[in-house]
Structure formats: structure tokens, C-alpha cells
Amino acid sequence: MQTIETADIMRRFNQAFRDHKPAILKDLIAPDCVMESIQPAPNGTRYEGYDACLAFWEVLAADRTAHFDVEDTIAMGDRAIIRWRFNFGSGGSLRGINLMHVRDGLIVEALGFSKIPGQSAPLPE
């Protein structure tokens, strides 16, 4: 996969959260996608398959009391790094990164890591 294709997929992925439009995510996730959230520390929660990953991300993208600020996105071939700040409704925030892997135009892996391990953020169950 070319870096430009991966960058476009990451742009659309980030847009879903920035604009609170979870419908964008439906065409970005592979059937065998694996996602690991940042909580609970130290390993997060593992979600496997299209339905599980989509359900988690849809809830996060639809939440209008919270939002992501994408600080940087770097694409390299079929891999990408997204550096973000998650701002939750109470005025607090949490910084982290996602390590992303794309295959055949779809996200197959998304591993989330937070800057402050164990800090509680109101994420979907």
C-alpha cells in the first residue's frame, strides 16, 4: 500500500471523530480488525472483528461531550501513527497515540497507548 492511500484512510478515520460522524467508520474497518483501547492499564481491552471495533469507535465518535484533537498523523507505507489529545466533558484531557495498520484499504489493527498510564477517561465499555 502506498503512503498516500494510508494517509487518506487516516484522514477519514480522524474526521469521523473530529466531526462526530460515526457513519464514516463503516467503510474503513476490515472484517478481521483488531483494536486495543488504552484502558484498563497496562494492556487495555482487546476488540476483535469488524462489529466489535465498529461498535467501540461509533460510541466514541458519536459522543458530543468529548472530542479528539489530532496533534499529528504520520503515514509510512501501510502503517500510521496518530498522536492525539482526548478531551472529555469534565474539562480534563488525556494524550496518547494509536499505532495503525492498513491492508487493502481497510484498518486491520489499531493499538492505543496513553501518555499517563492508568488515568481514567470515560471511554465506551
N, C-alpha and C positions, 0 to 999 in steps of 0.2 A: 504494500500500500504506500502511496505517495504521501509525503508530509502534508501537502496542501489538502488532501482528502481528509486526513485525520484532523487537521486544524478546523475544517468546515464542520465536521461532526461535533467537535468540542464546542465550537461557536454555537451550534444549535442546542446542544446539551445545556450549556450555560444560560442561553436565552430562556429555556423553559423555567429555570429558577429565578432569573432576573425579572422576567415579565409575568411570573406566576401563571404560566400556561403549560400545565402538565400534559396536555394532548400532544405537544411536540415530542415528548419522550417515546411515544408508541412506535415510531419508525426508526428508533436509534438503538434498540436493545436486541441483542442476539438471543435465540432460544436457549442457549447454554450459558448465558451470562452469569457471572459470579461477582457479588458485591460484598464488601466488608465495611460496615459502618465504624465510626470512631468509638462507639460505646458498646458495652462497658469496657473500660480499660482492664487489662492491657491489650486485649485481642479484638475487641469489637464483636459485632454479631455478623455472622455469615449468612447471606441470602443467595440461593441458587435457583437459576431458571428465570425465564422471561417474566412470568407472573409475579414472582416474589420481588424481583428487582424493580419492576414497574410499579407495583403497589407501594413500596417504600418511597420511591422517588416522587410518585404522584402526590402523596400526602405532603411531602416536604415542599414541592413546587406550588401546591395549592394554598399553603399557609400564608395568609397575608399579614399575619402579626410578626412574621420573621422574614429575613431576606439575606441573600448572599451578595457579597461584594467580591467579584473576581479580581484579584490583585495581579494575576499573571497567568498566562497559558502558554506552555511550550509544547510544540508537536515535533516529534522526531520519528519519521517513518510511520510505523503502526502503533506508536506509543505516544502518550502525552502526560504532562504534569499540569494540574490545575492548582494554583495557590489561591486560597480564598479566606474570607472572613465571614463567619456566620453570625448575624445579628439577630438575637431573639427578642421577643416582645417586651421583656422586662428592662431593656436598655443595655443588657450585657452582650458580650460577643466572645467569640472563640475563633482562633486562627488555625488553619490546617492546610493539608494538601490531599489531592486524590491522584493516585497513580493509575492511569487509564491504558487499556489495551483495546485496539480496534482490529477486527478481522472482517473482510468482505463488506465493509461499510457499516458495520454494527459494533456496538460496545460489547466486548466479551468479558472484560474484567475492569473493576473499579475498586481500588483499595484505598480507604480513607484513613488518614492519620491526623491527630490534632496536636497542636503545639504544647498544650498543657494537659498531660495525661491525667485522666480521671475527672476532669472538670465536667460537671453535669450541664448538658444542654438539652432542651426539650425537643427530642427527636421522635419520629414515629416508632412504635413498638414493633 
